[in-house]
C-alpha cells in the first residue's frame, strides 16, 4: 500500500511540474559568438519561430531540445520554416551556423 501511495504521489508531482521548452540564443557572429541579437527562453515545441521584422542571425545556440531541431535559412523560399531546413540536429544542445552566404531566419523543434 505504501508503494502505491508513493507511485501515485510521484506521478502527481510530475504531472503538476511545469513543462519548459528549449532555449535559443541568436548571435550576430558565427560559431555562437559576437553580439546577442535575441534570447528566446522556454520556447514551446512544434511552433515555428522567427524574429520580428524578419531579423536573422549568423548562428543560434540551443539547449534543452528533446528530440530534433531544424534551422531554416533566410531568403524567400525558406522563410518561416518552409521548403526544408538547411540543418537538422538531434536533441540536446549545440550551435547552428547559417550556410555560406546566408543567415538563419527561423527554427522549429520537437
N, C-alpha and C positions, 0 to 999 in steps of 0.2 A: 504494500500500500504506500509506503514512504517513497519508493522508487517511482511509482506512478505520479504522485504529487510533485516530485522533483522534475519529472519529464514534462508534465503539464505546465508547471511554473516556468521552466526554461523556454518552452515553446511560446508562452505568452510574452515573455520578456523579449524574445527575438522578434516576434510579430509586432510588438509595440516600438521597437527601435526604429528611428528614422532611417530611411533609405537615402544615402548620399550618392550623388553621381560622381563621375570622374571630373578632374580639374585640368584646365588647359591654360597655358600662358603663351601669348602671341609675342614674337620678338621681331625687331627691325633688322637684326643681323642673322646670318646663317649659324647653324650649329647651336641654336638657342642661346645666343649672346646678343649683346647690344641693348638698346632701349626696349623696355617692355611697352608694347602697344596696348595690350589688354590682358586682364586676368579674369578667367571665367571659372570660378569655383563651383563645384557641385552641379554641373550641367546634367540634365536627365538623359537617359538612353533613348535612342530611337528618333530623336529630333535633329534636323539639320541645323547647324549653327554657322552663321556668317556675321561679321561685324557690321554695324550700321554704316550707311553710305558706301557699301562695297569696299571697305578698307581691307587691306591684305597684309600678310606678314611673310618675311623671308623664311621663318621657321616657327614651329609650335612645339612646346614641350607638353607632355601629357602624363598623368598619373591616375591610378585607380580605375583603369579601363578593365572591365570584367572579361571581355571576350575578344573583340576586334574593333579597331578604329580605322576609318577610311578618310583620306585627305583629298581635296579637290583643288585643282589649280585655278588661278584667276584667268579670266579671258573668255567671255561669252558662253561658249558651249558647255563649260563645266561649272559655271556659277551655280550656287545654291544646291550642291550635291547632285548634279546631273551628269549623265553621259559617262559614268565610270570614274573611279578615283585614279590618281596618279600614283598613290602609295597606300598600302594596307599594312597595318601592324597587328600582331596578336595582343592579347591582354597584358596588363601591367603598366609600365611606364617607359618613356623614351622621348626622342626628339625627332621630328619630321622636318626635313628641309624641302623647300619648293624646288621643282625641277628647273634645270638650267633655263634662264631667261624668263621665268615665271615666279610668281609668289603663290602662297596658299590663300585661298579665298573662303573655304568652308570645310567643315568636317561633320561626320556622323559616326556614332559608335553604338555597339551593343555589348 
